[in-house]
Amino acid sequence: MTTSGRKPDEGERYRAILETSARLICERGYEGTSMQEIAAACRMTKAGLYHHIQNKEQLLFAIMNYGMDVFEEQVLSRVQHIEDPVERLRACMRHNILLVTRGWSKEVIIILHEHATLTGEARAFIDARKKKYVDFLEEAFAQAAQQGRIRPVDPTIGAFSFLGMVLWVYKWFKPDGRLSDEQIAEGMVDMLFPPIVAAAVEGQPGTSSLRVVPRSTPATGTDSGSGTKEPT
C-alpha cells in the first residue's frame, strides 16, 4: 500500500504538506482540525490540497506512514547492527526518546496520539509496521536474558515496559524545562539498563551473578568498598 499516486517531482511539496498538517493536528487534535484549516496552513486552496490528498483519513494515514519512515531511519537503522543486545536496547531507547522530544517529529507523535483513529486497511498497515518494532524489542530482551545480561523477563513484558517509558515522554517533556532531552534520555537508559558486569558467585565455580556498576562514584574521602551494588 502506498500513501498516494503522486508523481516523483511532487515529493518535496507532498512532504511539506504532511509536516505542516502534522504540526496542526498535534496542536488541535485530529477531530478538531478541518481540511480547510490544513489547506490554509499549507497556503493552498482546499481544492489544491485535494490534488495531493484524497480525504482526511488518507491524510492521517500518510502522516503516520511518513512518521514510521522517519522512525525507521532515525532509530532502527542506527541500532540494528549492534550485536550486544543490551547495548542495542540502550541505543534504541536513547534514539527513540530524542526522536519524540524533537520538534520536527510531529508525525511520530501523531502515531502515538491518534493510534486508534485509523480504520480498516490503513490501520492494519500501520499496526503491522509498529508490530515489527515490538518484535525487534522482544528479540533483544530475549537475547539479553539468555546471555545473562539482564534478569530473566518475559520478552513481551520487557518490550512493552520499554515502550511505555519511551512513548509517554512526549506527554510531559518540556523543551524549556529543567532537564534537557539528552539528560532525560541518558537518565532513562541508565535506569532501565544500568551498566552491569558478571561476577563469579563465591564458592560456586562456573556460576555468576549480575552486579550493577555505577557510571561514576563521587569522591567522598572515605572507603566505599567495591563500588558495586548487588541487585535485590
C-alpha angles and dihedrals in degrees: 000000000000131000094239146332092256121152118251092247090059093061098102093047091047093052090049089054091051094048094046092046091049093054091050094047091048089055098044106019127245096276092045095054121081127204088240090058091047091050091050092049089051090048091240137117117255088248089052091052091052088055086070102028127046097204142330097276091049087053090053090049091049091051092050093046090050089048090055089051089053091047094051091048097045099037119014098039089054097053109030092088094056107109099196106081095211093049088046090055093044093051092043093053092048095050092044094051092049090048094056094043097051117094095231094061098078090126090061092048090053089056087059100039100040098034094127096046099080119082140198122353094354092056092046090052094052092043089054091053091049091048089061088062092050089050090050092053094044091053092050093049091048092051093046092051093046090052092049092244093125135019114277109278134165104257092228092053090048094048096048093042087054091049093045091057097042102041095048093059093087089063096061108019114110117196090212094043130115094270126053120225088250091056092047092049094050093045094050093045092052091046095054098031108028115184107268139185131194115245126187114252107242112254094007110092115203095024130096143190131205122251125191113233114203115231089235137357117221115233108251102164091241133095107263096183121232096344092234132111125211112227116246 
